[in-house]
Amino acid sequence: MATNARPSTGADALHHDDRATPTGAYVAIAGIVVFVIATYLDWVSTTGDQATSASGYEADTVIAFTAFLGVGLAAALVYALQRARRNQHRGLTLTTMAVGIAAVLLSLGYVFDPPGAFERGAELQTEMGAWIGLVGGILWAVGAGLFAKEIEGDDHRSLDRGQTVHADR
């Protein structure tokens, strides 16, 4: 008589036990949300008799593009959490981390020396949006980095004995 019990050792047990902890993904998604919000806050301003300010969205289309790319990556991470083996896809996670690092560097550029002052002929001052974007970018990159440390969602898993087993076998 056959039983329905699953074996507690071997490839089947490994296939079902090892799943990535999604904490890093959630931190990255929170960072993306913060960066998107920062995009609509003031990033630069000018002083003088005709003082003006500009949001990240108005100041540079690269800021908005980075934010919107982050939204797409967040949606893909959520999808991977639900569909990928072991809850994670390493390529997606590393791409998310790379774009998070780019968001950090973009924000740092505005914090230290806002670009575009030469073309505009203005002394640009950094505003709060750039700082909030920096915080969002850091959360984004660090969260994706933490998630990348989790078990990979590909088809291979190394056993204690050093052999490789295909998860779908």
GIDAUR-V775260 format. One record per backbone hydrogen bond with DSSP energy under -0.5 kcal/mol. NH is the residue of the N-H (numbers start at 0). CO is the residue of the C=O. Records with the same first field share a line. If there is no record, write none. Layout:
# GIDAUR-V775260
NH=CO  CO
This chain:
# GIDAUR-V775260
13=9
14=10
15=11
16=12
17=13
18=16
19=85
23=20
25=21
26=22
27=23
28=24
29=25
30=26
31=27
32=28
33=29
34=30
35=31
36=32
37=33
38=34
39=35  36
40=37
42=53
43=53
44=124
45=51
50=47
53=43
55=37  40
56=38
58=54
59=55
62=59
63=59
64=60
65=61
66=62
67=63
68=64
69=65
70=66
71=67
72=68
73=69
74=70
75=71
76=72
77=73
78=74
79=75
80=76
81=77
82=78
83=79
84=152
86=83
87=84
92=88
93=89
94=90
95=91
96=92
97=93
98=94
99=95
100=96
101=97
102=98
103=99
104=100
105=101
106=102
107=103
108=104
109=105
110=106
111=107
112=108
116=113
119=115
120=116
121=116
123=121
124=44
126=42
128=41
129=126
130=126
131=127
132=128
133=129
134=130
135=131
136=132
137=133
138=134
139=135
140=136
141=137
142=138
143=139
144=140
145=141
146=142
147=143
148=144
149=146
156=164
158=162
161=158
164=156
166=154
168=165
